[in-house]
Every structure is written in C-alpha cells, then in structure tokens.
C-alpha cells in the first residue's frame, strides 16, 4: 500500500486499534489474515507446489473532519485503498497471485476519537507456493 497517498501506518495486529495520533498523518490500514487453504497440490521432483487461497480483511480507518462527514471520508479512503490495490497488477502477476473482492464490513466507530470511522474490505487471494526453490 506504499503507492497510496495519505496512508500513514499499516498494522498487522488486529488487537491494536488505531490511535488519534496514528491517524493524524492520514489513513491507518489494518490487515487481518483469516483462512489460508491449500486448494490444489502438485508434486515437482518430490517437492510440493501448492495452489493456495488466502482470505484477508483490510480495514481502513480515518479521522473525519466531523461526525457527520466521517463515514463519507472513510468511504473515500476505501476507494483510495482499492485504487492502490488495482494499480499494481504487475506485482500481483510476479507473485503468481490474483485477488477478488468478497465483501465489505459495516462502518465501524472505534472508541479512539470523536470522528474516527473505519470499514473493512474482504479479499480472497489465490497464489502459488512453489517449494522447489526452498533451500536453494
């Protein structure tokens, strides 16, 4: 998400809520990993190559200008996050990965400030884990 302007912090700990200080510089994005499932296994010279499906939720939080505009500003942040994801197709291809949007969460109002709002975007990422390159 380094290609997303206004993104100040990316967290991978779902238990840490963004603080008002974190939000002062822009958006805060939290990535929560859900299921990681092997969909297909192939053997190459006795080493497995897995086709995997990873489910994640990317939550974006914003400190809105006011309580009435926070939800709208949060949606604008979500649209910027999605644009950043779709802007890097070459990176996804290099990883042998594709993603699809599965759903959205509802607007969240974490108890960290008067005008803080967040929303989650659920993605399913299909990728290839080639273990033939291990131990190189």
ZAVEXFI-968770 format. One line per 8 residues: number of its first residue (from 1); their letters; for each residue y negated, x, z of N, C-alpha, C. Coordinates in nm, 4 decimals, decimal comma. Atoms other than C-alpha are relative to their C-alpha. Layout:
REM ZAVEXFI-968770
NUM = a = Y X Z Y X Z Y X Z  ...
***
This chain:
REM ZAVEXFI-968770
1 = xxxxxxxx = 0,1185 0,0819 0,0000 0,0000 0,0000 0,0000 -0,1255 0,0867 0,0000  0,1155 -0,0898 0,0033 -0,2213 0,3059 -0,0277 -0,0946 -0,0327 -0,1141  0,0869 0,0386 0,1106 -0,3563 0,1565 -0,3502 -0,0803 -0,1265 0,0292  0,0699 0,1229 -0,0368 -0,5028 -0,1416 -0,1613 -0,1279 0,0349 0,0751  0,1260 -0,0305 -0,0669 -0,8699 -0,1080 -0,0775 -0,0172 -0,0906 0,1217  0,0235 0,0765 -0,1217 -0,9664 -0,2186 0,2710 0,1165 -0,0011 0,0965  -0,1160 -0,0046 -0,0891 -0,6224 -0,1534 0,4187 -0,0173 0,1167 0,0948  0,0291 -0,1065 -0,0949 -0,6729 0,0421 0,7365 0,1230 0,0510 0,0736
9 = xxxxxxxx = -0,1126 -0,0387 -0,0841 -0,3338 0,0503 0,9067 0,1244 -0,0750 -0,0441  -0,1281 0,0634 0,0308 0,0289 -0,0160 0,8202 0,0936 0,0282 0,1160  -0,0872 -0,0107 -0,1164 0,2639 -0,0830 1,1128 0,1423 -0,0380 -0,0381  -0,1379 0,0404 0,0225 0,6429 -0,0975 1,1147 0,0644 -0,0502 0,1281  -0,0505 0,0502 -0,1269 0,6794 -0,2128 1,4744 -0,0420 -0,1459 0,0142  0,0386 0,1412 -0,0047 0,6934 -0,5936 1,4755 -0,0478 -0,0464 0,1379  0,0426 0,0391 -0,1336 0,6281 -0,5994 1,8503 -0,1453 0,0375 0,0286  0,1395 -0,0403 -0,0215 0,2858 -0,4351 1,8161 -0,0921 -0,0910 -0,0793
17 = xxxxxxxx = 0,0985 0,0842 0,0673 0,0153 -0,6862 1,7401 -0,1228 0,0848 -0,0307  0,1205 -0,0773 0,0311 -0,2947 -0,5518 1,5678 -0,1091 -0,0294 0,1020  0,1115 0,0187 -0,0932 -0,5915 -0,4976 1,7941 -0,1283 -0,0211 -0,0790  0,1302 0,0178 0,0632 -0,9528 -0,5823 1,7193 -0,0497 0,1352 -0,0512  0,0405 -0,1336 0,0431 -1,0142 -0,2054 1,6981 0,0713 0,0388 -0,1297  -0,0751 -0,0286 0,1226 -0,7372 -0,1712 1,4349 -0,0621 -0,0729 -0,1191  0,0516 0,0842 0,1068 -0,8972 -0,4492 1,2331 -0,1448 0,0325 -0,0389  0,1408 -0,0299 0,0264 -1,2483 -0,3042 1,2462 -0,0202 0,0636 -0,1382
25 = xxxxxxxx = 0,0152 -0,0702 0,1282 -1,1861 -0,0924 0,9339 0,0560 -0,0786 -0,1180  -0,0537 0,0790 0,1112 -1,0146 -0,3630 0,7294 0,1273 -0,0717 0,0379  -0,1260 0,0707 -0,0209 -0,6754 -0,5234 0,6912 0,0976 0,0834 0,0816  -0,1163 -0,0629 -0,0621 -0,3737 -0,4454 0,9061 0,1230 -0,0670 -0,0594  -0,1231 0,0510 0,0597 -0,0333 -0,4827 0,7407 0,1161 0,0421 0,0885  -0,1217 -0,0271 -0,0760 0,2894 -0,5094 0,9394 0,1189 -0,0276 -0,0914  -0,1207 0,0170 0,0799 0,6227 -0,4591 0,7625 0,1173 -0,0183 0,0950  -0,1136 0,0325 -0,0853 0,9229 -0,6224 0,9290 0,1250 -0,0045 -0,0876
33 = xxxxxxxx = -0,1242 -0,0012 0,0762 1,2680 -0,5398 0,7945 0,0953 -0,1039 0,0570  -0,0966 0,1015 -0,0404 1,5199 -0,8231 0,8027 0,1386 0,0482 -0,0423  -0,1354 -0,0365 0,0423 1,8633 -0,8124 0,6350 -0,0014 0,1093 -0,1060  -0,0249 -0,0996 0,1038 1,9876 -0,5168 0,4305 0,1484 -0,0119 -0,0336  -0,1361 0,0388 0,0339 2,3028 -0,6264 0,2482 0,0479 0,0734 -0,1248  -0,0620 -0,0581 0,1190 2,5368 -0,4467 0,0091 0,0504 -0,1153 -0,0856  -0,0402 0,1063 0,0921 2,5792 -0,6761 -0,2933 0,1115 0,0444 -0,0933  -0,1015 -0,0507 0,0917 2,7956 -0,4506 -0,5079 0,0236 0,1471 0,0316
41 = xxxxxxxx = -0,0353 -0,1396 -0,0243 2,9797 -0,1205 -0,4643 0,0751 0,0534 -0,1209  -0,0700 -0,0695 0,1072 3,0819 0,1194 -0,7388 0,0352 0,1389 0,0507  -0,0396 -0,1353 -0,0385 3,2641 0,4460 -0,6990 -0,0299 0,0948 -0,1157  0,0232 -0,1070 0,0959 3,1416 0,7579 -0,8797 0,0558 0,1265 0,0602  -0,0668 -0,1208 -0,0497 3,3673 1,0583 -0,8296 0,0238 -0,0076 0,1509  -0,0383 0,0260 -0,1393 3,4899 0,9152 -0,4982 -0,1181 -0,0165 0,0961  0,1187 0,0211 -0,0831 3,1328 0,8576 -0,3725 -0,0583 -0,1362 -0,0352  0,0486 0,1356 0,0302 2,9968 0,5047 -0,3363 -0,1457 -0,0021 -0,0466
49 = xxxxxxxx = 0,1346 0,0341 0,0437 2,6907 0,3781 -0,5195 -0,0151 -0,1488 0,0291  0,0161 0,1383 -0,0451 2,5616 0,0580 -0,3651 -0,1171 -0,0681 -0,0702  0,1101 0,0877 0,0403 2,3543 -0,2215 -0,5119 -0,0333 -0,0790 0,1261  0,0373 0,0595 -0,1285 2,1631 -0,3416 -0,2046 -0,1109 -0,1018 -0,0187  0,1094 0,0964 -0,0045 1,9348 -0,6312 -0,1223 -0,0611 0,0051 0,1390  0,0742 -0,0133 -0,1255 1,6738 -0,5781 0,1468 -0,1021 -0,1120 0,0082  0,1001 0,1042 -0,0246 1,4714 -0,8645 0,2914 -0,1036 0,0558 0,0969  0,1083 -0,0431 -0,0885 1,1343 -0,7823 0,4417 -0,1065 -0,1096 0,0057
57 = xxxxxxxx = 0,1200 0,0824 -0,0097 0,8282 -0,9684 0,5618 -0,1166 0,0961 0,0160  0,1245 -0,0756 -0,0114 0,4883 -0,8153 0,5036 -0,1047 -0,0965 0,0551  0,1029 0,0835 -0,0623 0,2316 -0,9637 0,7394 -0,1338 0,0709 -0,0138  0,1335 -0,0571 0,0101 -0,1362 -0,9090 0,6751 -0,0908 -0,0728 0,0982  0,0928 0,0545 -0,0990 -0,3992 -0,9581 0,9440 -0,1416 0,0413 -0,0367  0,1403 -0,0272 0,0272 -0,7756 -0,9766 0,9069 -0,0838 -0,0573 0,1137  0,0977 0,0529 -0,0956 -1,0645 -1,0167 1,1484 -0,1030 -0,0758 -0,0825  0,0892 0,0823 0,0807 -1,2510 -1,3058 0,9913 -0,1435 0,0035 0,0485
65 = xxxxxxxx = 0,1424 0,0045 -0,0346 -1,6252 -1,3473 0,9860 -0,0294 -0,1066 0,1040  0,0145 0,1094 -0,0970 -1,5926 -1,6733 1,1792 0,1345 -0,0703 0,0104  -0,1269 0,0712 -0,0144 -1,3179 -1,9019 1,2999 0,0261 -0,0932 -0,1174  -0,0194 0,0913 0,1129 -1,3776 -2,1363 1,0075 0,0314 0,0726 -0,1306  -0,0265 -0,0741 0,1241 -1,3584 -1,8623 0,7403 0,1196 0,0942 0,0105  -0,1068 -0,0979 -0,0199 -1,0781 -1,6524 0,8917 0,1230 -0,0292 -0,0854  -0,1186 0,0333 0,0804 -0,7961 -1,8402 0,7164 -0,0231 0,0322 -0,1470  0,0330 -0,0269 0,1400 -0,9693 -1,8150 0,3791 -0,0042 0,1520 -0,0258
73 = xxxxxxxx = 0,0049 -0,1463 0,0134 -1,0344 -1,4419 0,4327 0,1399 0,0604 0,0094  -0,1385 -0,0445 -0,0104 -0,6703 -1,3979 0,5326 0,0727 -0,0203 -0,1332  -0,0615 0,0285 0,1304 -0,5564 -1,5599 0,2058 -0,0510 0,0992 -0,1043  0,0545 -0,1006 0,0924 -0,7898 -1,3250 0,0146 0,0682 0,1352 0,0228  -0,0725 -0,1235 -0,0306 -0,6227 -1,0340 0,1940 0,1422 -0,0036 -0,0529  -0,1355 0,0178 0,0539 -0,2804 -1,1711 0,0991 0,0000 0,0214 -0,1512  0,0079 -0,0174 0,1453 -0,3869 -1,1894 -0,2652 -0,0223 0,1464 -0,0374  0,0214 -0,1430 0,0248 -0,5106 -0,8272 -0,2492 0,1289 0,0790 0,0228
81 = xxxxxxxx = -0,1273 -0,0676 -0,0280 -0,1787 -0,7182 -0,0943 0,0985 -0,0233 -0,1142  -0,0895 0,0308 0,1123 0,0178 -0,8961 -0,3693 -0,0424 0,0760 -0,1257  0,0483 -0,0737 0,1167 -0,2018 -0,7396 -0,6377 0,0385 0,1470 0,0091  -0,0395 -0,1402 -0,0188 -0,1311 -0,3954 -0,4894 0,1499 0,0188 -0,0252  -0,1442 -0,0082 0,0245 0,2446 -0,4638 -0,4967 0,0323 -0,0049 -0,1487  -0,0268 0,0165 0,1423 0,2391 -0,5751 -0,8594 -0,0636 0,1104 -0,0847  0,0695 -0,1047 0,0752 0,0121 -0,2847 -0,9630 0,0798 0,1292 -0,0110  -0,0760 -0,1260 0,0009 0,2828 -0,0214 -0,9093 0,1407 -0,0185 -0,0571
89 = xxxxxxxx = -0,1343 0,0229 0,0537 0,5713 -0,1243 -1,1372 0,0755 0,1290 -0,0292  -0,0679 -0,1268 0,0290 0,6448 0,2376 -1,2334 0,0663 0,0562 0,1264  -0,0586 -0,0454 -0,1271 0,7037 0,3243 -0,8670 0,1270 -0,0779 0,0298  -0,1193 0,0821 -0,0234 0,9482 0,0333 -0,8341 0,1127 0,0442 -0,0935  -0,1027 -0,0421 0,0967 1,1307 0,1465 -1,1523 0,0613 0,1333 0,0384  -0,0505 -0,1319 -0,0402 1,1602 0,5074 -1,0306 0,0987 -0,0127 0,1150  -0,0907 0,0228 -0,1133 1,3274 0,3749 -0,7174 0,1214 -0,0837 -0,0401  -0,1090 0,0880 0,0428 1,5614 0,1590 -0,9238 -0,0053 -0,1325 0,0721
97 = xxxxxxxx = 0,0172 0,1195 -0,0828 1,4190 -0,1414 -0,7447 -0,0800 -0,1070 -0,0730  0,0801 0,1146 0,0420 1,2874 -0,4858 -0,8233 -0,0185 -0,0884 0,1232  0,0202 0,0900 -0,1133 1,1418 -0,7408 -0,5863 -0,0374 -0,1373 -0,0508  0,0473 0,1350 0,0295 1,0809 -1,1108 -0,5818 -0,0518 -0,0621 0,1287  0,0558 0,0716 -0,1135 0,8722 -1,3276 -0,3571 0,0932 -0,1151 0,0359  -0,0903 0,1049 -0,0464 1,0802 -1,5630 -0,1453 -0,0765 -0,1117 0,0698  0,0741 0,1035 -0,0703 0,8242 -1,7437 0,0672 -0,1159 0,0568 0,0791  0,1139 -0,0327 -0,0845 0,5159 -1,7438 0,2858 0,0225 -0,0576 0,1385
105 = xxxxxxxx = 0,0046 0,0591 -0,1330 0,4711 -1,7987 0,6554 -0,1242 -0,0872 0,0105  0,1218 0,0774 -0,0230 0,2068 -2,0184 0,8049 -0,1086 0,0958 0,0496  0,1099 -0,0820 -0,0517 -0,1341 -1,8861 0,9057 0,0220 0,0205 0,1493  -0,0182 -0,0351 -0,1418 -0,0990 -1,7041 1,2396 -0,1368 0,0288 0,0610  0,1209 -0,0320 -0,0759 -0,3695 -1,6744 1,5021 0,0418 0,0778 0,1243  -0,0430 -0,0773 -0,1167 -0,2586 -1,3875 1,7295 -0,1104 0,0078 0,1052  0,1001 0,0021 -0,1074 -0,4316 -1,3747 2,0683 -0,0655 0,1363 0,0217  0,0611 -0,1325 -0,0128 -0,6169 -1,0493 1,9958 -0,1494 -0,0011 -0,0303
113 = xxxxxxxx = 0,1428 0,0094 0,0294 -0,9618 -1,1730 1,8990 -0,0337 -0,1401 -0,0451  0,0421 0,1362 0,0304 -1,1639 -1,4808 1,8263 0,0281 -0,0440 -0,1426  -0,0063 0,0393 0,1398 -1,1415 -1,4733 1,4484 0,1119 0,0707 -0,0755  -0,1101 -0,0722 0,0649 -0,8153 -1,2884 1,3753 0,0995 -0,1007 -0,0555  -0,0991 0,0862 0,0645 -0,5776 -1,4523 1,1286 0,0973 0,0889 -0,0762  -0,1009 -0,0739 0,0754 -0,2563 -1,3384 0,9619 0,0910 -0,0951 -0,0743  -0,0989 0,0772 0,0755 0,0034 -1,4559 0,7140 0,1076 0,0961 -0,0467  -0,1120 -0,0823 0,0438 0,3465 -1,3285 0,6116 0,0469 -0,0359 -0,1391
121 = xxxxxxxx = -0,0584 0,0150 0,1324 0,4958 -1,2788 0,2668 0,1411 0,0567 0,0059  -0,1382 -0,0472 -0,0028 0,8757 -1,2590 0,2478 0,0409 0,0450 -0,1391  -0,0465 -0,0579 0,1257 1,0240 -1,0377 -0,0236 0,1480 0,0334 0,0095  -0,1353 -0,0526 0,0140 1,3770 -0,9630 -0,1387 -0,0095 0,1144 -0,0996  0,0054 -0,1192 0,0825 1,4065 -0,6118 -0,2789 0,1428 0,0397 -0,0338  -0,1313 -0,0445 0,0450 1,7107 -0,5207 -0,4862 -0,0157 0,1433 -0,0480  0,0116 -0,1416 0,0370 1,7691 -0,1476 -0,5208 0,1380 0,0643 -0,0034  -0,1248 -0,0748 0,0107 2,0385 0,1091 -0,5967 -0,0054 0,1173 0,0961
129 = xxxxxxxx = -0,0138 -0,1147 -0,0907 2,1500 0,3532 -0,3288 0,1095 0,0885 -0,0583  -0,0925 -0,0922 0,0663 2,3104 0,6442 -0,5144 0,0349 0,1138 0,0952  -0,0420 -0,0999 -0,0985 2,5056 0,8509 -0,2621 0,0587 0,1242 -0,0641  -0,0536 -0,1205 0,0648 2,6263 1,1008 -0,5239 -0,0939 0,1181 0,0160  0,0975 -0,1081 -0,0156 2,3090 1,3018 -0,4582 -0,0064 0,0555 0,1428  0,0027 -0,0451 -0,1390 2,3760 1,3460 -0,0846 0,0667 0,1372 0,0129  -0,0602 -0,1286 -0,0297 2,4488 1,6918 0,0452 -0,0181 0,1041 -0,1106  0,0332 -0,0711 0,1114 2,3115 1,8368 -0,2702 0,0206 0,1275 -0,0476
***
